[in-house]
């Protein structure tokens, strides 16, 4: 009976599906640091390491920088096969333009194509200092008092949200607004810069979660663009986000969610248009919940106004 039990146990073990260990990438591609102090023609080395058990043959390495940056040559071929455990380094030159002021993030890509496969390596380099927070990116006054409407200019035509109508919805400077599982703090004081017209600004933000939510509204019908999130480990993710026009557009445009709806607006001549609703929305992009957010880059679309960001 003991012998039979052992046989049964062995048979059961053989029937249990075995999950294979994650295979290591057989080829690794690394890029040397790029001199960003342009204008300069910088030398860049790309190293390809063969971590497989087979020789790496017919290897061609392609290097690329940001859009508009000239690389010479674009591709280099390696004559000899790379033996297992060995590396080969090929050199490129890239024309780096004059460094623009402010904070920038540059991404460089190298692709190693060989007989039987292709591997891509990337390098991200930062220069300058990012804005400390979203408030530092505020460049527009979206909310004004009905007694002093000329301080507002949400839509670039002198119109703005009424602080009094927002207060009727319990939305005042410092109050909390919840949407999409996130909690935002409404900016202020009234009549001061309270939102960021999206122009590609990058600012610091720290946290973990399943999604990044933005609170805002659109001045126009095409207020959408790409939001990029940078994690503390150097990786990034991005997603398209947009807000409907603050009035006269479907509230679900761009996949947004209606959060606040007020009656009327302030014009340069005073409160008006009480027959219409003027609105604020929320939208979000997914995040890797295992990683810590470090930086956020807004889209470059002047029709998109952002009042707040939060992680949910």
Secondary structure, DSSP 4 states (H G I P E B T S, - for coil): -HHHHHHHHHHHHHHSPPPPPPPPPSEEEEE-----SBSEEEEEEEEEEE-SSS-B-SEEEEEE-STT--EESSEEEESSPBPTT-EEEEEEEEEEPBPPSS-EEEEEEEEEEETTEEEEEEEEEEES--BSSGGGG--B--EE-TTSGGG--TTSSS-BEEHHHHHTTT--TT-EEEETTEEEE---STTS--BEEEES-EEEEEE--SEEEEEEEESSS--EEEEEEEETTS-EEEEEEE--BSSSS-TTGGG-EEEEEEEEEEETTEEEEEEEEEEEEEEEEE--TTS-EEEEE--EEEEEEEEEEEE-
